[in-house]
Amino acid sequence: MAAPDVTVFVCVSCRRRADNAVGFDEPGRVLAERLADRLADDAPGAAVVPVECLAVCNRPCTVALVGDGKWTYLVGDLDNEAHLDDIAAAARAYGATENGIIAWKERPLPFRKGVVARVPPLAFRPQTPTPALSGSDALTQD
């Protein structure tokens, strides 16, 4: 079986923030379920994998977009209802890239604001200039 174009790891350890409804203590688990359902139809090359703790506890819900030979994005501050379409769009965009780098202007808004880290692929060897310096991830905003 071929590897998925994108794997979306969803933290299921995240707990509710003060602004979530009382009794709603597992937003990450709900996000993983909803996202798996959404991407099953939208992006057959995507896999959703629930994981224990992505260590971004102060920014729930948190996901990581991962692909073979691609940069990884760790994104927090996601709402399992309001941002579901944005997460699905980001997964599709990520899966369509060769290197995993989604241009800043092409990212859904929650991914512009919520990026915690962008991590190079395991086999990454620096080049001159690095992708960030060559304009692939503009530091300026319009």
Backbone as CSV, one residue per row, in Angstrom:
resi,resn,N_x,N_y,N_z,CA_x,CA_y,CA_z,C_x,C_y,C_z
1,MET,0.846,-1.188,0.000,0.000,0.000,0.000,0.887,1.246,0.000
2,ALA,0.575,2.203,-0.831,1.363,3.435,-0.927,1.135,4.314,0.297
3,ALA,2.182,5.068,0.646,2.069,6.010,1.769,1.099,7.119,1.390
4,PRO,0.365,7.649,2.363,-0.554,8.758,2.056,0.222,10.003,1.652
5,ASP,-0.427,10.868,0.860,0.179,12.142,0.466,0.397,13.026,1.679
6,VAL,-0.475,12.888,2.656,-0.389,13.669,3.894,-0.982,12.838,5.027
7,THR,-0.286,12.872,6.144,-0.831,12.307,7.371,-1.107,13.471,8.301
8,VAL,-2.309,13.519,8.827,-2.671,14.559,9.789,-2.727,13.896,11.161
9,PHE,-1.718,14.202,11.980,-1.729,13.726,13.357,-2.559,14.712,14.166
10,VAL,-3.506,14.212,14.923,-4.382,15.057,15.734,-4.172,14.699,17.199
11,CYS,-3.807,15.702,17.994,-3.623,15.482,19.422,-4.974,15.203,20.068
12,VAL,-5.091,14.048,20.714,-6.346,13.716,21.386,-6.233,13.882,22.905
13,SER,-5.095,14.395,23.355,-4.912,14.658,24.789,-5.355,16.059,25.169
14,CYS,-5.505,16.930,24.181,-5.907,18.312,24.446,-7.197,18.333,25.255
15,ARG,-7.260,19.234,26.193,-8.454,19.411,27.012,-9.114,20.718,26.651
16,ARG,-10.332,20.868,27.101,-11.085,22.068,26.737,-10.463,23.314,27.340
17,ARG,-10.626,24.393,26.625,-10.252,25.709,27.137,-11.450,26.268,27.879
18,ALA,-11.230,27.339,28.569,-12.296,27.941,29.375,-13.507,28.343,28.534
19,ASP,-13.289,28.649,27.241,-14.399,29.118,26.416,-15.197,27.982,25.767
20,ASN,-14.807,26.721,25.985,-15.587,25.599,25.472,-16.691,25.238,26.458
21,ALA,-17.697,24.588,25.959,-18.825,24.195,26.811,-18.382,23.254,27.929
22,VAL,-18.994,23.399,29.074,-18.715,22.512,30.196,-19.042,21.082,29.777
23,GLY,-18.189,20.146,30.155,-18.401,18.758,29.792,-17.771,18.384,28.465
24,PHE,-17.266,19.362,27.747,-16.633,19.082,26.461,-15.130,19.046,26.689
25,ASP,-14.646,17.876,27.114,-13.267,17.777,27.563,-12.317,17.106,26.581
26,GLU,-12.792,16.660,25.450,-11.915,15.993,24.499,-12.092,16.552,23.090
27,PRO,-11.819,17.826,22.900,-12.018,18.405,21.573,-11.112,17.785,20.510
28,GLY,-9.916,17.346,20.884,-9.012,16.727,19.915,-9.549,15.417,19.380
29,ARG,-10.124,14.632,20.252,-10.702,13.348,19.827,-11.871,13.587,18.862
30,VAL,-12.701,14.558,19.168,-13.821,14.900,18.283,-13.286,15.417,16.947
31,LEU,-12.246,16.258,16.995,-11.646,16.775,15.764,-11.121,15.632,14.901
32,ALA,-10.434,14.680,15.488,-9.893,13.551,14.724,-11.011,12.784,14.019
33,GLU,-12.102,12.547,14.715,-13.227,11.816,14.122,-13.859,12.600,12.974
34,ARG,-14.116,13.874,13.209,-14.752,14.703,12.174,-13.842,14.880,10.961
35,LEU,-12.558,15.078,11.214,-11.618,15.279,10.115,-11.462,14.004,9.290
36,ALA,-11.413,12.856,9.937,-11.323,11.590,9.202,-12.532,11.418,8.286
37,ASP,-13.711,11.741,8.793,-14.921,11.656,7.965,-14.852,12.613,6.784
38,ARG,-14.430,13.847,7.034,-14.367,14.865,5.986,-13.356,14.481,4.908
39,LEU,-12.167,14.053,5.314,-11.113,13.766,4.344,-11.323,12.447,3.614
40,ALA,-12.135,11.563,4.154,-12.413,10.298,3.467,-13.000,10.561,2.089
41,ASP,-13.828,11.590,1.975,-14.433,11.944,0.693,-13.604,12.971,-0.068
42,ASP,-13.085,13.982,0.651,-12.383,15.113,0.032,-10.975,14.786,-0.453
43,ALA,-10.255,13.985,0.309,-8.832,13.767,0.039,-8.470,12.310,0.308
44,PRO,-8.716,11.447,-0.679,-8.434,10.029,-0.461,-6.954,9.733,-0.202
45,GLY,-6.060,10.667,-0.534,-4.631,10.493,-0.272,-4.216,10.982,1.099
46,ALA,-5.178,11.188,1.991,-4.881,11.698,3.333,-5.245,10.652,4.380
47,ALA,-4.466,10.655,5.457,-4.755,9.782,6.596,-4.835,10.640,7.847
48,VAL,-5.789,10.359,8.702,-5.916,11.053,9.983,-5.557,10.052,11.073
49,VAL,-4.583,10.441,11.902,-4.095,9.543,12.950,-4.179,10.245,14.300
50,PRO,-5.034,9.768,15.203,-5.074,10.339,16.549,-3.793,9.957,17.293
51,VAL,-3.203,10.914,18.004,-1.985,10.659,18.781,-2.126,11.271,20.169
52,GLU,-1.411,10.703,21.106,-1.378,11.244,22.457,-0.379,12.389,22.498
53,CYS,-0.795,13.519,22.900,-0.013,14.704,23.217,1.054,15.113,22.200
54,LEU,0.805,16.205,21.529,1.794,16.841,20.657,2.561,17.931,21.409
55,ALA,2.362,18.023,22.715,3.111,18.924,23.610,2.920,20.405,23.293
56,VAL,1.730,20.765,22.857,1.380,22.163,22.645,0.111,22.424,23.463
57,CYS,0.177,22.061,24.715,-1.003,22.023,25.586,-1.683,23.375,25.772
58,ASN,-0.939,24.453,25.612,-1.549,25.773,25.793,-2.218,26.281,24.521
59,ARG,-2.271,25.470,23.440,-2.870,25.913,22.179,-3.746,24.837,21.542
60,PRO,-4.685,24.246,22.311,-5.530,23.207,21.724,-6.520,23.819,20.737
61,CYS,-6.997,23.040,19.840,-6.588,21.720,19.377,-5.329,21.877,18.508
62,THR,-4.543,20.820,18.447,-3.282,20.863,17.716,-3.222,19.713,16.723
63,VAL,-2.710,20.016,15.518,-2.500,18.993,14.494,-1.093,19.135,13.930
64,ALA,-0.617,18.056,13.321,0.644,18.087,12.584,0.372,17.537,11.194
65,LEU,0.835,18.251,10.168,0.744,17.784,8.783,2.103,17.203,8.426
66,VAL,2.122,15.924,8.032,3.368,15.203,7.810,3.285,14.457,6.486
67,GLY,4.411,14.407,5.762,4.487,13.637,4.529,5.909,13.181,4.286
68,ASP,6.070,12.061,3.606,7.404,11.540,3.311,8.232,12.561,2.546
69,GLY,9.412,12.890,3.084,10.319,13.818,2.424,9.847,15.260,2.438
70,LYS,8.835,15.566,3.243,8.273,16.918,3.268,8.519,17.594,4.614
71,TRP,8.481,18.915,4.593,8.487,19.687,5.827,7.213,19.359,6.590
72,THR,7.283,19.392,7.910,6.142,19.129,8.779,5.648,20.434,9.375
73,TYR,4.342,20.615,9.404,3.735,21.777,10.071,3.069,21.316,11.355
74,LEU,3.316,22.029,12.438,2.625,21.831,13.706,1.778,23.075,13.921
75,VAL,0.464,22.891,14.033,-0.469,24.019,14.078,-1.401,23.863,15.276
76,GLY,-1.557,24.956,16.027,-2.427,24.938,17.200,-3.531,25.965,17.098
77,ASP,-4.286,26.091,18.168,-5.406,27.037,18.274,-6.530,26.722,17.292
78,LEU,-6.763,25.445,17.050,-7.792,25.044,16.090,-9.061,24.612,16.815
79,ASP,-10.177,25.012,16.265,-11.482,24.653,16.808,-12.027,23.491,15.987
80,ASN,-12.546,22.472,16.658,-12.971,21.271,15.938,-14.227,21.460,15.098
81,GLU,-14.925,22.564,15.251,-16.074,22.855,14.396,-15.753,23.973,13.412
82,ALA,-15.348,25.114,13.932,-15.150,26.303,13.100,-14.028,26.138,12.082
83,HIS,-13.021,25.324,12.380,-11.854,25.226,11.504,-11.778,23.919,10.715
84,LEU,-12.805,23.107,10.772,-12.764,21.812,10.098,-12.501,21.955,8.599
85,ASP,-13.205,22.862,7.933,-12.983,23.071,6.496,-11.574,23.586,6.222
86,ASP,-11.064,24.459,7.092,-9.713,25.001,6.915,-8.652,23.915,7.075
87,ILE,-8.835,23.030,8.044,-7.871,21.948,8.249,-7.892,21.008,7.047
88,ALA,-9.077,20.698,6.548,-9.192,19.840,5.367,-8.539,20.503,4.156
89,ALA,-8.750,21.807,3.974,-8.129,22.531,2.857,-6.612,22.529,2.986
90,ALA,-6.110,22.728,4.191,-4.661,22.718,4.404,-4.082,21.335,4.120
91,ALA,-4.784,20.291,4.515,-4.315,18.927,4.250,-4.251,18.661,2.750
92,ARG,-5.264,19.104,2.019,-5.252,18.927,0.555,-4.111,19.716,-0.078
93,ALA,-3.919,20.965,0.347,-2.839,21.800,-0.199,-1.481,21.193,0.115
94,TYR,-1.313,20.728,1.338,-0.052,20.110,1.753,0.223,18.860,0.916
95,GLY,-0.783,18.013,0.756,-0.620,16.795,-0.023,-0.242,17.060,-1.469
96,ALA,-0.657,18.199,-2.000,-0.368,18.550,-3.392,1.032,19.124,-3.590
97,THR,1.727,19.461,-2.502,3.060,20.045,-2.638,4.118,18.965,-2.777
98,GLU,5.219,19.346,-3.395,6.343,18.425,-3.529,7.155,18.347,-2.240
99,ASN,7.305,19.493,-1.571,8.183,19.557,-0.399,7.446,19.843,0.908
100,GLY,6.139,20.008,0.852,5.363,20.267,2.054,5.212,21.729,2.405
101,ILE,5.897,22.599,1.706,5.828,24.023,2.024,4.637,24.644,1.299
102,ILE,3.717,25.154,2.098,2.546,25.844,1.564,2.826,27.336,1.675
103,ALA,2.761,28.041,0.564,3.010,29.487,0.587,2.089,30.149,1.608
104,TRP,2.617,31.116,2.328,1.886,31.765,3.413,0.529,32.281,2.942
105,LYS,0.489,32.923,1.800,-0.758,33.500,1.287,-1.785,32.439,0.902
106,GLU,-1.330,31.218,0.667,-2.231,30.140,0.262,-2.751,29.324,1.447
107,ARG,-2.252,29.598,2.629,-2.695,28.858,3.816,-4.038,29.388,4.300
108,PRO,-4.911,28.500,4.747,-6.136,28.977,5.398,-5.758,29.849,6.599
109,LEU,-6.589,30.811,6.918,-6.289,31.783,7.974,-5.835,31.150,9.293
110,PRO,-6.502,30.114,9.795,-6.032,29.532,11.058,-4.612,28.971,10.960
111,PHE,-4.178,28.605,9.757,-2.825,28.090,9.579,-1.812,29.220,9.452
112,ARG,-2.243,30.394,9.087,-1.344,31.554,9.096,-1.072,31.981,10.530
113,LYS,-2.121,31.953,11.343,-2.012,32.431,12.722,-1.541,31.351,13.688
114,GLY,-1.830,30.099,13.396,-1.624,29.048,14.379,-0.379,28.204,14.244
115,VAL,0.503,28.506,13.264,1.694,27.676,13.102,2.576,27.789,14.343
116,VAL,2.837,26.648,14.948,3.728,26.567,16.101,5.147,26.305,15.616
117,ALA,5.277,25.436,14.601,6.598,25.100,14.063,6.457,24.542,12.657
118,ARG,7.521,24.736,11.897,7.678,24.071,10.605,9.012,23.345,10.707
119,VAL,8.980,22.026,10.608,10.145,21.188,10.876,10.617,20.556,9.570
120,PRO,11.932,20.608,9.296,12.424,20.020,8.047,12.286,18.499,8.040
121,PRO,12.271,17.915,6.833,12.206,16.460,6.738,13.463,15.833,7.356
122,LEU,13.371,14.580,7.766,14.501,13.915,8.412,15.758,13.924,7.557
123,ALA,15.620,13.755,6.266,16.783,13.695,5.384,17.237,15.073,4.905
124,PHE,16.693,16.135,5.487,17.000,17.494,5.036,18.478,17.809,5.201
125,ARG,19.059,18.365,4.174,20.423,18.888,4.209,20.335,20.326,3.741
126,PRO,20.831,21.266,4.559,20.704,22.685,4.204,21.231,22.982,2.808
127,GLN,20.559,23.889,2.173,20.995,24.401,0.880,21.126,25.900,1.017
128,THR,21.747,26.519,0.079,21.881,27.971,0.134,21.116,28.537,-1.039
129,PRO,20.144,29.381,-0.825,19.538,29.717,0.461,18.549,28.639,0.888
130,THR,18.176,28.613,2.160,17.171,27.658,2.625,15.816,28.072,2.063
131,PRO,14.844,27.170,2.054,13.538,27.532,1.491,12.936,28.801,2.072
132,ALA,13.074,29.044,3.354,12.497,30.257,3.955,13.156,31.505,3.398
133,LEU,14.440,31.441,3.128,15.147,32.611,2.623,14.937,32.821,1.132
134,SER,14.463,31.803,0.447,14.258,31.947,-0.987,12.856,32.432,-1.328
135,GLY,12.087,32.773,-0.298,10.775,33.359,-0.548,9.630,32.376,-0.523
136,SER,9.887,31.114,-0.171,8.804,30.141,-0.166,7.847,30.340,0.999
137,ASP,8.284,31.058,1.997,7.451,31.283,3.174,7.662,32.727,3.606
138,ALA,7.100,33.638,2.848,7.345,35.067,3.049,7.122,35.481,4.490
139,LEU,8.036,36.285,4.980,7.936,36.762,6.347,7.062,38.001,6.448
140,THR,6.786,38.623,5.328,5.948,39.822,5.346,4.504,39.431,5.101
141,GLN,3.628,40.228,5.611,2.205,39.986,5.427,1.600,41.191,4.734
142,ASP,0.553,40.942,3.953,-0.117,42.085,3.329,-1.389,42.411,4.014
